[in-house]
Amino acid sequence: MEQHLNTAPGTAAKAEEAANPAHRAEECKPVADLLGRIGDKWTGIVLAALGTERVRFMELQRRVTGISQRMLTVTLRQLERDGLVHRTVHPTVPPRVEYQVSDLGQNLRNALEPVGQWAKSNLERIEEARRRFDGAADSTY
Protein backbone atom coordinates (compact mmCIF):
# COMPACT_ATOMS: atom_id res chain seq x y z
CA MET A 1 0.00 0.00 0.00
CA GLU A 2 1.35 3.42 -0.95
CA GLN A 3 1.68 5.95 1.88
CA HIS A 4 2.00 9.68 1.55
CA LEU A 5 4.19 11.04 4.36
CA ASN A 6 4.46 14.71 5.19
CA THR A 7 1.72 15.56 2.74
CA ALA A 8 -0.90 18.18 3.41
CA PRO A 9 -4.48 16.87 3.57
CA GLY A 10 -6.06 16.69 0.14
CA THR A 11 -2.78 16.98 -1.73
CA ALA A 12 -2.75 13.31 -2.76
CA ALA A 13 -6.31 13.61 -4.07
CA LYS A 14 -5.43 16.74 -6.03
CA ALA A 15 -2.35 15.02 -7.46
CA GLU A 16 -4.51 12.04 -8.49
CA GLU A 17 -6.99 14.37 -10.22
CA ALA A 18 -4.16 16.09 -12.07
CA ALA A 19 -2.64 12.77 -13.14
CA ASN A 20 -5.98 11.25 -14.13
CA PRO A 21 -8.19 13.98 -15.61
CA ALA A 22 -10.94 11.45 -16.38
CA HIS A 23 -11.54 11.10 -12.65
CA ARG A 24 -12.29 14.68 -11.65
CA ALA A 25 -14.97 15.02 -9.00
CA GLU A 26 -16.98 17.59 -10.98
CA GLU A 27 -17.12 15.15 -13.89
CA CYS A 28 -18.11 12.21 -11.71
CA LYS A 29 -21.33 13.72 -10.34
CA PRO A 30 -23.30 13.80 -13.61
CA VAL A 31 -22.13 10.27 -14.41
CA ALA A 32 -23.06 9.11 -10.91
CA ASP A 33 -26.48 10.74 -11.28
CA LEU A 34 -27.07 8.99 -14.60
CA LEU A 35 -25.87 5.64 -13.24
CA GLY A 36 -28.23 6.11 -10.32
CA ARG A 37 -31.11 6.60 -12.73
CA ILE A 38 -30.11 3.62 -14.85
CA GLY A 39 -29.67 1.44 -11.78
CA ASP A 40 -32.93 2.35 -10.08
CA LYS A 41 -35.60 -0.26 -9.50
CA TRP A 42 -37.78 0.49 -12.53
CA THR A 43 -35.72 1.90 -15.42
CA GLY A 44 -34.42 -1.39 -16.81
CA ILE A 45 -37.74 -3.14 -16.27
CA VAL A 46 -39.69 -0.40 -18.07
CA LEU A 47 -37.23 -0.33 -20.98
CA ALA A 48 -37.45 -4.11 -21.27
CA ALA A 49 -41.26 -4.02 -21.11
CA LEU A 50 -41.40 -1.44 -23.89
CA GLY A 51 -39.30 -3.69 -26.10
CA THR A 52 -39.23 -2.40 -29.67
CA GLU A 53 -42.92 -1.49 -29.91
CA ARG A 54 -45.02 1.60 -29.29
CA VAL A 55 -46.95 0.89 -26.12
CA ARG A 56 -49.82 2.74 -24.46
CA PHE A 57 -49.56 3.62 -20.79
CA MET A 58 -52.11 1.11 -19.45
CA GLU A 59 -50.62 -1.72 -21.51
CA LEU A 60 -47.18 -0.84 -20.18
CA GLN A 61 -48.50 -0.81 -16.62
CA ARG A 62 -49.96 -4.30 -17.18
CA ARG A 63 -46.57 -5.50 -18.43
CA VAL A 64 -44.65 -4.15 -15.42
CA THR A 65 -45.88 -6.13 -12.44
CA GLY A 66 -45.97 -4.24 -9.18
CA ILE A 67 -45.41 -0.70 -10.48
CA SER A 68 -47.89 1.95 -9.38
CA GLN A 69 -49.41 4.39 -11.83
CA ARG A 70 -47.51 7.24 -10.18
CA MET A 71 -44.14 5.44 -10.29
CA LEU A 72 -44.64 4.48 -13.92
CA THR A 73 -45.47 8.10 -14.74
CA VAL A 74 -42.38 9.37 -12.90
CA THR A 75 -40.14 6.75 -14.52
CA LEU A 76 -41.44 7.48 -18.02
CA ARG A 77 -40.98 11.24 -17.53
CA GLN A 78 -37.39 10.71 -16.40
CA LEU A 79 -36.69 8.39 -19.33
CA GLU A 80 -38.23 10.90 -21.73
CA ARG A 81 -36.20 13.75 -20.20
CA ASP A 82 -33.00 11.73 -20.64
CA GLY A 83 -33.86 10.97 -24.27
CA LEU A 84 -34.27 7.25 -23.64
CA VAL A 85 -37.99 7.13 -24.49
CA HIS A 86 -40.16 8.96 -27.02
CA ARG A 87 -43.67 9.99 -26.02
CA THR A 88 -46.24 10.45 -28.79
CA VAL A 89 -49.58 12.12 -28.11
CA HIS A 90 -52.24 11.47 -30.75
CA PRO A 91 -54.87 14.23 -31.07
CA THR A 92 -57.90 12.12 -30.30
CA VAL A 93 -60.59 12.37 -27.63
CA PRO A 94 -59.47 11.19 -25.19
CA PRO A 95 -55.82 11.70 -26.19
CA ARG A 96 -53.95 8.50 -27.02
CA VAL A 97 -50.41 8.48 -25.64
CA GLU A 98 -47.80 5.95 -26.71
CA TYR A 99 -44.25 5.35 -25.52
CA GLN A 100 -41.38 3.88 -27.49
CA VAL A 101 -37.71 3.30 -26.71
CA SER A 102 -35.49 5.79 -28.58
CA ASP A 103 -32.25 4.85 -30.34
CA LEU A 104 -30.36 6.00 -27.25
CA GLY A 105 -32.67 3.92 -25.06
CA GLN A 106 -32.13 0.89 -27.29
CA ASN A 107 -28.39 1.43 -26.92
CA LEU A 108 -28.87 1.36 -23.13
CA ARG A 109 -31.06 -1.75 -23.37
CA ASN A 110 -28.27 -3.47 -25.30
CA ALA A 111 -25.78 -2.50 -22.58
CA LEU A 112 -28.07 -3.70 -19.77
CA GLU A 113 -28.89 -7.05 -21.37
CA PRO A 114 -25.59 -8.71 -20.29
CA VAL A 115 -26.16 -7.40 -16.75
CA GLY A 116 -29.61 -8.99 -16.74
CA GLN A 117 -28.14 -12.25 -18.02
CA TRP A 118 -25.48 -12.12 -15.30
CA ALA A 119 -28.21 -11.62 -12.68
CA LYS A 120 -30.20 -14.58 -13.99
CA SER A 121 -27.10 -16.78 -14.14
CA ASN A 122 -25.98 -15.91 -10.62
CA LEU A 123 -29.29 -15.56 -8.81
CA GLU A 124 -28.99 -18.84 -6.91
CA ARG A 125 -25.45 -17.98 -5.75
CA ILE A 126 -26.55 -14.52 -4.62
CA GLU A 127 -29.56 -15.94 -2.74
CA GLU A 128 -27.31 -18.50 -1.03
CA ALA A 129 -24.84 -15.76 -0.02
CA ARG A 130 -27.74 -13.74 1.42
CA ARG A 131 -28.99 -16.73 3.41
CA ARG A 132 -25.49 -17.29 4.84
CA PHE A 133 -25.10 -13.61 5.66
CA ASP A 134 -28.55 -13.32 7.23
CA GLY A 135 -27.92 -16.45 9.32
CA ALA A 136 -24.57 -15.08 10.53
CA ALA A 137 -26.06 -11.63 11.13
CA ASP A 138 -28.79 -13.12 13.33
CA SER A 139 -26.18 -14.61 15.64
CA THR A 140 -23.80 -11.61 15.75
CA TYR A 141 -26.16 -8.62 16.00
C-alpha distance (Angstrom), angle and dihedral (degrees) to the residues before:
residue distance angle dihedral
M1 . . .
E2 3.80 . .
Q3 3.81 116.4 .
H4 3.76 127.1 -161.5
L5 3.81 109.8 -147.2
N6 3.78 123.6 -167.3
T7 3.78 91.2 7.0
A8 3.76 123.1 141.2
P9 3.82 114.9 -117.1
G10 3.78 111.6 -85.9
T11 3.79 94.8 15.9
A12 3.80 93.8 106.5
A13 3.81 90.7 50.5
K14 3.80 91.3 49.2
A15 3.80 90.6 48.5
E16 3.82 89.8 50.5
E17 3.81 90.8 50.9
A18 3.80 90.9 49.8
A19 3.81 92.1 48.2
N20 3.80 94.0 44.4
P21 3.81 109.0 35.2
A22 3.82 91.2 176.6
H23 3.80 88.5 69.1
R24 3.79 101.7 57.1
A25 3.78 114.2 142.5
E26 3.81 94.0 -129.3
E27 3.80 89.1 55.4
C28 3.80 93.8 46.8
K29 3.81 96.9 59.3
P30 3.82 97.8 66.7
V31 3.80 90.2 44.6
A32 3.81 90.8 48.0
D33 3.81 89.9 49.2
L34 3.79 91.5 51.1
L35 3.81 92.6 45.9
G36 3.79 88.3 50.5
R37 3.79 89.8 54.6
I38 3.79 93.1 46.0
G39 3.79 91.7 47.1
D40 3.78 97.3 47.4
K41 3.78 120.7 116.2
W42 3.81 98.5 -97.4
T43 3.82 111.3 29.1
G44 3.80 98.3 81.9
I45 3.79 92.7 40.0
V46 3.82 92.8 51.1
L47 3.80 92.5 46.7
A48 3.80 90.3 49.5
A49 3.82 91.6 47.4
L50 3.79 91.2 51.8
G51 3.79 90.3 53.8
T52 3.79 111.0 169.3
E53 3.81 97.0 -42.4
R54 3.79 136.3 92.0
V55 3.78 105.6 -107.6
R56 3.79 131.4 -169.7
F57 3.79 119.0 -129.3
M58 3.82 98.2 -108.2
E59 3.81 92.2 46.8
L60 3.79 89.6 50.6
Q61 3.80 90.8 49.5
R62 3.82 89.4 52.4
R63 3.82 89.7 51.6
V64 3.82 94.3 50.8
T65 3.79 105.9 65.1
G66 3.77 115.0 -147.3
I67 3.81 99.8 11.6
S68 3.79 117.1 128.0
Q69 3.78 121.8 -133.7
R70 3.80 90.1 -112.3
M71 3.82 94.4 49.9
L72 3.79 91.8 47.5
T73 3.80 89.6 50.5
V74 3.82 92.0 49.3
T75 3.81 92.4 46.0
L76 3.80 93.3 48.6
R77 3.81 91.7 48.4
Q78 3.80 90.9 51.5
L79 3.80 91.8 47.1
E80 3.80 90.5 48.6
R81 3.81 91.4 48.1
D82 3.81 90.3 51.9
G83 3.81 91.4 49.4
L84 3.80 93.6 -114.1
V85 3.81 95.7 115.8
H86 3.81 133.4 35.3
R87 3.80 119.0 -142.3
T88 3.80 117.8 -155.0
V89 3.80 121.1 -167.9
H90 3.80 114.6 -162.3
P91 3.83 114.5 -152.5
T92 3.77 97.5 -120.7
V93 3.80 132.5 122.0
P94 2.93 106.5 -81.5
P95 3.81 95.6 22.9
R96 3.80 114.5 -109.8
V97 3.80 112.4 -139.3
E98 3.79 122.9 -166.9
Y99 3.79 131.6 -175.6
Q100 3.78 127.7 -152.3
V101 3.79 133.6 176.3
S102 3.82 111.2 -106.7
D103 3.80 124.1 -136.8
L104 3.80 88.3 -97.3
G105 3.80 90.0 49.5
Q106 3.80 90.7 49.6
N107 3.80 88.3 51.6
L108 3.82 88.2 54.2
R109 3.81 91.5 46.6
N110 3.80 88.8 54.1
A111 3.81 90.2 51.1
L112 3.82 92.9 47.8
E113 3.80 95.6 47.6
P114 3.85 94.5 79.5
V115 3.82 89.1 48.5
G116 3.80 89.6 53.4
Q117 3.80 90.5 48.3
W118 3.81 90.0 49.7
A119 3.81 89.6 51.6
K120 3.81 92.2 50.3
S121 3.80 92.2 46.4
N122 3.80 94.1 48.9
L123 3.79 101.8 34.9
E124 3.81 95.0 106.2
R125 3.82 91.9 49.5
I126 3.81 91.4 48.7
E127 3.82 92.0 48.3
E128 3.81 90.3 49.6
A129 3.82 91.1 49.8
R130 3.81 89.4 50.6
R131 3.81 91.8 50.5
R132 3.82 90.5 50.7
F133 3.80 92.0 46.9
D134 3.80 93.8 46.0
G135 3.82 90.8 48.7
A136 3.81 91.5 50.1
A137 3.81 91.8 43.8
D138 3.80 91.1 54.0
S139 3.79 90.7 58.0
T140 3.83 97.9 42.0
Y141 3.82 103.4 41.1
